[in-house]
């Protein structure tokens, strides 16, 4: 029997998507009133974009999510932010999340 955290505490909100946000699976930040955009290096992210369509973005703000990482994260509570490549990386000035699992390319976290 395996374990699965998908669905735990998910909270998804629809925002306007700025013109630079064209793909799902990326960390996003607030870029204007009611609008999200892709993060830049060292940004604290508000959530992970799970869908973009018709000028709108569905953003997961809470719960379990799998994110792209720059390198393997240590499990437990970690402060993270976005690096220059748009991936999540350890950053002492970042947002605190609970890292459930991690590999060299992705991590399961609770926002």
C-alpha positions in Angstrom: 0.0 0.0 0.0 1.4 3.5 -0.9 0.7 6.9 0.5 -0.6 9.9 -1.3 -0.8 13.5 -0.1 -2.7 14.9 -3.2 -5.8 16.8 -2.2 -4.6 17.7 1.3 -5.8 21.2 2.2 -6.0 22.3 -1.5 -7.1 25.9 -1.9 -7.2 27.2 -5.5 -8.2 30.7 -6.4 -8.7 32.3 -9.9 -6.7 35.4 -10.7 -6.1 37.5 -13.8 -2.9 36.2 -15.5 -0.4 38.8 -16.7 0.9 38.5 -20.2 4.1 36.8 -19.2 2.3 33.9 -17.4 1.6 31.3 -20.1 2.2 27.9 -18.4 1.0 25.9 -15.4 3.3 24.4 -12.8 5.3 27.5 -12.1 5.5 29.6 -8.9 3.7 32.9 -9.1 3.5 36.3 -7.3 1.1 39.1 -7.2 2.0 41.5 -10.1 -1.0 43.9 -10.0 -4.5 44.2 -8.5 -6.1 40.7 -8.8 -3.3 39.7 -11.1 -0.5 37.1 -10.8 2.7 36.7 -12.9 5.8 34.5 -13.0 8.3 35.0 -10.2 11.8 36.5 -10.7 14.9 35.4 -8.8 14.6 35.6 -5.0 10.9 36.3 -5.1 8.7 34.9 -2.4 5.8 33.1 -4.2 2.2 33.3 -3.3 1.3 30.0 -4.9 1.7 27.6 -7.8 -0.1 28.1 -11.1 -2.2 25.0 -11.8 -3.9 26.2 -15.0 -3.8 29.2 -17.4 -6.5 29.9 -19.9 -8.3 32.8 -21.5 -6.3 35.4 -19.5 -7.0 33.8 -16.1 -4.8 31.7 -13.8 -5.9 29.1 -11.3 -3.4 29.3 -8.4 -3.0 26.9 -5.6 -2.4 28.9 -2.4 -2.5 26.2 0.2 -2.2 22.4 0.5 0.1 19.8 -0.9 1.7 20.4 -4.3 4.7 19.1 -6.3 7.1 21.9 -7.4 10.2 22.0 -9.6 13.3 22.5 -7.5 16.9 23.7 -8.2 18.3 20.9 -6.0 17.2 18.4 -3.4 15.6 20.1 -0.4 15.9 18.9 3.2 12.6 17.5 4.5 10.8 19.4 7.3 10.1 23.1 7.6 12.3 25.1 5.1 12.4 28.6 3.9 12.3 28.7 0.1 12.0 31.2 -2.7 12.3 31.2 -6.5 15.8 31.1 -8.2 16.8 32.7 -11.5 15.7 29.6 -13.4 12.1 29.8 -12.0 12.6 26.8 -9.7 12.1 26.6 -5.9 15.3 26.7 -3.9 16.3 27.0 -0.2 16.5 30.7 0.7 16.6 32.0 4.3 14.7 35.1 3.3 11.9 33.0 1.6 8.6 31.6 2.5 8.4 28.8 5.0 6.8 25.5 3.7 6.8 21.9 4.9 8.9 19.7 2.6 7.4 16.2 2.6 9.7 14.7 0.0 12.4 15.8 -2.4 14.5 14.7 -5.3 17.0 16.6 -7.4 14.3 17.9 -9.7 11.0 18.1 -7.7 9.7 18.3 -4.2 6.3 17.6 -2.5 5.5 20.5 -0.2 2.7 21.8 1.9 2.1 25.5 1.2 
